[in-house]
């Protein structure tokens, strides 16, 4: 309930997804569809970021990476206030990331992130993504691939949540029950260390960011989205086969 209330602040403040830029053959969204859809997207992002907080440095690393990418894009389009917010958020996360990953409990120099921290970061990256995706000249100039690029930084956590819920549904388990089937759990079971798994997921997220930023300039948004999903499925298929053989 609290998450939905917080998510409702987006349309109330005039910030909501009003254009899908042709994704699903949909362009402009009326307010009565766009505003509830925005609430759903914000709640999804907050929970996806929260559920990825399973390794030291993973949640802060993903959000920090997203802030740097979106901050650079906002700078490119001259949206200086949004760029400033993105870089400030990334700057705040740098010392946290260091002490979360490299700190030591013995010297009382380690810090951990709870649900409040991960949900706050989820809300922050949701604000930046939706601001970039919204077709609003007061924020930035129109960009044909804005909706795809905006959520490129969130592809890994969002698709991972979708995959986990699908696996639970196929297994006949409650879709919202806790398990150990998230991407970082799979990496750890394969023998990766915590830091290696964290860096691998951050590298995967960076790949999708670069891939989408480049591809939206070359091909249709729908084709890019399909490529993202196919690449995600291909990655898991190859990983599962290698892991099973091992």
C-alpha positions, 0 to 999 in steps of 0.5 A: 500500500505504501509503495502504491501511494508513493508511486501515485506521486508521479502522475500527481506531479505531472510526470507519467509515461505519455508515449510508448514511441511505437513499442507494441504499435502504440504511440501516445497514451491518454492520461487515463491509461498512462497514469495507472500504467506509470504507477504499475511501472514504478511499483515494478521498478521499486520491487525489482531493485529491492529483489536484486539486493542479494549481493554486496554492491549489486543494488548500489552498483546497478543503480549507480550505473543507471544514474551515470548512463541516464545522467550522461544522456540528460546532459546530451539533451541539455536537461541539466537538473535531471543530469545533476540529480542523476550524478548526485545520486551516483556520487552518494552511492560511490562511498556506500559501494566501497564500504559495502563491498570492501569494508570489514565488519571487524573494524566496523567499516562495513555498511549494509543496505536494507529495504528502505535503502533499496526502495529509495534507490528504486524510486530514484531510478524510476524517477530518472527513467520515467523522466527520460521516457516522457515526451515533454519538451520542458524536460528534454527534446523528443527522441525516437528511442527514448522509451527503450533507452530509458529502461535499458538500465533496468532490463536486468532486474526487471527481466530477472523478476519476470523470469523468476515469477515464470519459473514459480508459476511453472513449478506451481509455487506462489508467484510472490513466495521467496526462493533462491532462483534469482540471477545472483543465486544462479551465479553463486551456485555455478561457483562464482564468488560474490564479487565475481557474480556482482561484477558479471551482473553489472557487466550484463547491465552495461551491455544492454545499456550500450546495445540499446543506445546504439541500436535505437539509432539503427532499427525499430524500437520493437525490434530492439525490444525483441532482441533484448528478450531473445538475448536474455533468453539465449544467455540463460539457455547457454548458462543453464547448459554450461552449469548443468554440464559442470 
